Amino acid sequence: MELYIDTANIEDIREIAAWGVLSGATTNPTLLSRESGDYDEIIREICDLVGGPVSAEVMSEDAEGMVMEAERLAGLDENVVIKLPMSPEGLSGARELNGQGVKTNVTLVFSANQALLAARAGATFVSPFVGRLDDIGHDSSQVLSDIVEVFAVNEFSTKVIAASIRHPLHVTEAALLGCDIATIPPDVYRKMVKHPLTDRGIASFKNDWEKAQARNREAAERLG
């Protein structure tokens, strides 16, 4: 499973990209609104940092407007993926853009039927929102499992991005269920890399090494 980062914050992306684990990134209007600067330049910089697909979302509500926005956004960088809403207009836009060779990500997906429609419309990616499903008491794991199975049975090339991830367990579940990608907020990445036993082990190794070095210095001083 590939790992993307879900943010528009350049410093967070630079930090996690340095770990060598990122294959792409996703943004949305809310994430971009939290950052200062020209949004197009932010998207370009994210593309440079991750070196893979970067989702940038359109804001038009009609298919024609979505396609016009998409054509401009796609011109920012070859790695830009156009994010479209799961709606009749979004599906129409995905079909049109697919015909033009523009990669798309149909977002705000909450059911296998919605994912099926997006795949049939030619979406490159679909983004089921696991956190928001859990928030309203739905079983996000079952929805992900259904989408992955539907795509496998029908041999769709559309990739599944587990999105709206709230905690590390969501990432593990997405990987076990066979999702192609998980897009993960920076704070969840920082939780994933931490474990108390790891921290304890590092501290123990360091302490033992320092004690050994001290003994060696003492032995050298006695001999000298």
VOVEX-89374 format. One record per residue (C-alpha): residue number from 1; residue in one letter; y, z, x. Coordinates in steps of 0.5 Angstrom, whole numbers. Each point is the difference from the previous one (the first is absolute). Layout:
N
+-----+--------+-------+-------+-------+
| num | residu | north |    up |  east |
+-----+--------+-------+-------+-------+
| NUM |      A |     Y |     Z |     X |
...
+-----+--------+-------+-------+-------+
# end
This chain:
224
+-----+--------+-------+-------+-------+
| num | residu | north |    up |  east |
+-----+--------+-------+-------+-------+
|   1 |      M |     0 |     0 |     0 |
|   2 |      E |     7 |    -2 |     3 |
|   3 |      L |     5 |     5 |     0 |
|   4 |      Y |     8 |    -2 |    -2 |
|   5 |      I |     6 |     5 |    -1 |
|   6 |      D |     3 |     1 |    -6 |
|   7 |      T |     8 |     1 |     2 |
|   8 |      A |     6 |    -3 |     2 |
|   9 |      N |     2 |     5 |     5 |
|  10 |      I |     0 |    -4 |     7 |
|  11 |      E |    -1 |     7 |     4 |
|  12 |      D |    -6 |     2 |    -4 |
|  13 |      I |    -3 |    -7 |     1 |
|  14 |      R |     2 |     0 |     7 |
|  15 |      E |    -4 |     7 |     1 |
|  16 |      I |    -6 |    -2 |    -4 |
|  17 |      A |     0 |    -7 |     3 |
|  18 |      A |     0 |     3 |     7 |
|  19 |      W |    -7 |     3 |    -2 |
|  20 |      G |    -3 |    -7 |     0 |
|  21 |      V |    -3 |     1 |    -7 |
|  22 |      L |     5 |    -5 |    -5 |
|  23 |      S |    -2 |    -7 |    -2 |
|  24 |      G |     6 |     0 |    -5 |
|  25 |      A |     5 |     3 |    -4 |
|  26 |      T |     2 |     1 |    -8 |
|  27 |      T |     7 |     1 |    -2 |
|  28 |      N |     3 |     0 |    -7 |
|  29 |      P |     7 |     1 |    -3 |
|  30 |      T |     0 |     7 |     0 |
|  31 |      L |    -2 |     1 |     7 |
|  32 |      L |     5 |    -5 |     2 |
|  33 |      S |     6 |     4 |    -4 |
|  34 |      R |    -2 |     6 |     5 |
|  35 |      E |     2 |    -4 |     6 |
|  36 |      S |     7 |    -2 |     2 |
|  37 |      G |     2 |    -7 |     3 |
|  38 |      D |    -2 |    -7 |    -2 |
|  39 |      Y |    -6 |    -1 |    -4 |
|  40 |      D |    -2 |    -6 |     3 |
|  41 |      E |     1 |     2 |     7 |
|  42 |      I |    -5 |     6 |    -2 |
|  43 |      I |    -5 |    -4 |    -2 |
|  44 |      R |     0 |    -5 |     6 |
|  45 |      E |     0 |     6 |     5 |
|  46 |      I |    -6 |     3 |    -4 |
|  47 |      C |    -3 |    -7 |     1 |
|  48 |      D |     1 |     1 |     7 |
|  49 |      L |    -3 |     7 |     1 |
|  50 |      V |    -6 |    -1 |    -4 |
|  51 |      G |    -2 |    -7 |     2 |
|  52 |      G |    -4 |    -1 |    -7 |
|  53 |      P |     2 |    -1 |    -7 |
|  54 |      V |     6 |     3 |    -3 |
|  55 |      S |     1 |     1 |    -7 |
|  56 |      A |     7 |    -1 |    -3 |
|  57 |      E |     1 |     0 |    -8 |
|  58 |      V |     4 |    -4 |    -4 |
|  59 |      M |     4 |     3 |    -6 |
|  60 |      S |     1 |    -6 |    -5 |
|  61 |      E |    -3 |     1 |    -6 |
|  62 |      D |    -2 |    -7 |    -2 |
|  63 |      A |    -5 |    -5 |     4 |
|  64 |      E |     6 |    -5 |     2 |
|  65 |      G |     4 |     5 |     3 |
|  66 |      M |    -6 |     4 |     4 |
|  67 |      V |    -2 |    -7 |     3 |
|  68 |      M |     8 |    -1 |     2 |
|  69 |      E |     0 |     7 |     3 |
|  70 |      A |    -7 |    -1 |     3 |
|  71 |      E |     2 |    -6 |     4 |
|  72 |      R |     6 |     3 |     3 |
|  73 |      L |    -4 |     6 |     2 |
|  74 |      A |    -6 |    -4 |     3 |
|  75 |      G |     5 |    -3 |     4 |
|  76 |      L |     2 |     6 |     4 |
|  77 |      D |    -7 |     0 |     4 |
|  78 |      E |    -6 |    -3 |     0 |
|  79 |      N |    -4 |     7 |    -2 |
|  80 |      V |     4 |     1 |    -6 |
|  81 |      V |    -4 |     1 |    -6 |
|  82 |      I |     3 |    -1 |    -7 |
|  83 |      K |    -1 |     7 |    -4 |
|  84 |      L |     0 |    -2 |    -8 |
|  85 |      P |    -1 |     5 |    -6 |
|  86 |      M |    -6 |    -1 |    -4 |
|  87 |      S |     3 |    -3 |    -6 |
|  88 |      P |    -1 |    -7 |    -3 |
|  89 |      E |     6 |    -2 |     3 |
|  90 |      G |    -2 |     3 |     7 |
|  91 |      L |    -7 |    -4 |    -1 |
|  92 |      S |     4 |    -7 |    -1 |
|  93 |      G |     4 |     2 |     6 |
|  94 |      A |    -7 |     1 |     4 |
|  95 |      R |    -3 |    -6 |    -2 |
|  96 |      E |     6 |    -4 |     1 |
|  97 |      L |     1 |     3 |     7 |
|  98 |      N |    -7 |    -1 |     2 |
|  99 |      G |     1 |    -7 |    -1 |
| 100 |      Q |     5 |     0 |     5 |
| 101 |      G |    -4 |     3 |     5 |
| 102 |      V |     4 |     7 |    -1 |
| 103 |      K |    -4 |     6 |     1 |
| 104 |      T |     1 |     5 |    -6 |
| 105 |      N |    -2 |     7 |    -2 |
| 106 |      V |     0 |     2 |    -7 |
| 107 |      T |     2 |     7 |    -1 |
| 108 |      L |    -1 |     6 |    -5 |
| 109 |      V |    -7 |    -2 |    -1 |
| 110 |      F |    -3 |     6 |    -4 |
| 111 |      S |    -7 |    -3 |    -3 |
| 112 |      A |    -5 |    -5 |     2 |
| 113 |      N |     2 |    -5 |    -5 |
| 114 |      Q |     7 |     0 |     3 |
| 115 |      A |    -3 |    -1 |     7 |
| 116 |      L |    -4 |    -6 |    -3 |
| 117 |      L |     6 |    -3 |    -3 |
| 118 |      A |     3 |     0 |     6 |
| 119 |      A |    -6 |    -3 |     4 |
| 120 |      R |     0 |    -6 |    -5 |
| 121 |      A |     7 |    -1 |     1 |
| 122 |      G |    -1 |    -1 |     8 |
| 123 |      A |     3 |     7 |     2 |
| 124 |      T |    -1 |     1 |     8 |
| 125 |      F |    -1 |     7 |    -1 |
| 126 |      V |     0 |     5 |    -6 |
| 127 |      S |     3 |     7 |     0 |
| 128 |      P |    -4 |     5 |    -4 |
| 129 |      F |     5 |     7 |     0 |
| 130 |      V |    -5 |     5 |     0 |
| 131 |      G |     5 |     6 |     1 |
| 132 |      R |     3 |    -2 |    -7 |
| 133 |      L |    -7 |     0 |    -3 |
| 134 |      D |    -2 |     7 |     2 |
| 135 |      D |     7 |     2 |    -2 |
| 136 |      I |    -2 |    -1 |    -7 |
| 137 |      G |    -7 |     2 |     0 |
| 138 |      H |    -3 |    -6 |     1 |
| 139 |      D |    -6 |    -1 |     5 |
| 140 |      S |     3 |    -5 |     5 |
| 141 |      S |    -6 |     0 |     4 |
| 142 |      Q |    -4 |    -3 |    -6 |
| 143 |      V |     6 |    -5 |     0 |
| 144 |      L |    -1 |    -2 |     7 |
| 145 |      S |    -7 |    -1 |     0 |
| 146 |      D |     0 |    -4 |    -6 |
| 147 |      I |     5 |    -5 |     3 |
| 148 |      V |    -4 |     0 |     6 |
| 149 |      E |    -6 |    -2 |    -4 |
| 150 |      V |     3 |    -5 |    -4 |
| 151 |      F |     3 |    -4 |     6 |
| 152 |      A |    -6 |     0 |     4 |
| 153 |      V |    -4 |    -2 |    -6 |
| 154 |      N |     5 |    -6 |    -2 |
| 155 |      E |     1 |    -1 |     8 |
| 156 |      F |     7 |     0 |    -1 |
| 157 |      S |     4 |     0 |     7 |
| 158 |      T |     5 |     4 |    -3 |
| 159 |      K |     1 |     7 |     4 |
| 160 |      V |     0 |     7 |    -2 |
| 161 |      I |     6 |     4 |     2 |
| 162 |      A |    -1 |     7 |    -2 |
| 163 |      A |     7 |     3 |    -1 |
| 164 |      S |     4 |     6 |    -2 |
| 165 |      I |    -4 |     4 |     4 |
| 166 |      R |     2 |     7 |     0 |
| 167 |      H |    -5 |     4 |     5 |
| 168 |      P |    -6 |    -2 |     5 |
| 169 |      L |    -5 |     1 |    -5 |
| 170 |      H |     3 |    -6 |    -3 |
| 171 |      V |    -1 |    -4 |     6 |
| 172 |      T |    -7 |     2 |     1 |
| 173 |      E |    -2 |    -2 |    -7 |
| 174 |      A |     3 |    -7 |     1 |
| 175 |      A |    -4 |    -1 |     6 |
| 176 |      L |    -7 |     2 |    -3 |
| 177 |      L |     2 |    -4 |    -6 |
| 178 |      G |     1 |    -6 |     4 |
| 179 |      C |     7 |    -2 |    -1 |
| 180 |      D |     3 |    -5 |     5 |
| 181 |      I |     6 |     4 |     1 |
| 182 |      A |     3 |     7 |    -1 |
| 183 |      T |     8 |     0 |     1 |
| 184 |      I |     2 |     7 |     2 |
| 185 |      P |     6 |     4 |     0 |
| 186 |      P |     2 |     3 |     7 |
| 187 |      D |    -1 |     7 |    -2 |
| 188 |      V |    -7 |    -1 |    -2 |
| 189 |      Y |    -1 |    -4 |     7 |
| 190 |      R |     2 |     7 |     3 |
| 191 |      K |    -5 |     4 |    -4 |
| 192 |      M |    -5 |    -5 |     1 |
| 193 |      V |     0 |     1 |     8 |
| 194 |      K |     0 |     8 |     0 |
| 195 |      H |    -5 |     4 |    -1 |
| 196 |      P |     0 |     8 |     2 |
| 197 |      L |    -7 |    -1 |     4 |
| 198 |      T |     3 |    -6 |     4 |
| 199 |      D |     6 |     5 |     2 |
| 200 |      R |    -4 |     6 |     2 |
| 201 |      G |    -4 |    -5 |     4 |
| 202 |      I |     6 |    -3 |     4 |
| 203 |      A |     3 |     7 |     1 |
| 204 |      S |    -7 |     3 |     2 |
| 205 |      F |    -1 |    -6 |     5 |
| 206 |      K |     7 |     1 |     3 |
| 207 |      N |    -1 |     7 |     1 |
| 208 |      D |    -6 |    -1 |     3 |
| 209 |      W |     2 |    -5 |     5 |
| 210 |      E |     6 |     4 |     2 |
| 211 |      K |    -4 |     6 |     2 |
| 212 |      A |    -4 |    -4 |     4 |
| 213 |      Q |     6 |    -3 |     3 |
| 214 |      A |     2 |     7 |     2 |
| 215 |      R |    -6 |     2 |     3 |
| 216 |      N |     0 |    -6 |     4 |
| 217 |      R |     7 |     1 |     3 |
| 218 |      E |    -2 |     8 |     1 |
| 219 |      A |    -7 |    -3 |     4 |
| 220 |      A |     5 |    -5 |     4 |
| 221 |      E |     5 |     6 |     2 |
| 222 |      R |    -6 |     5 |     2 |
| 223 |      L |    -3 |    -6 |     4 |
| 224 |      G |     7 |    -2 |     3 |
+-----+--------+-------+-------+-------+
# end
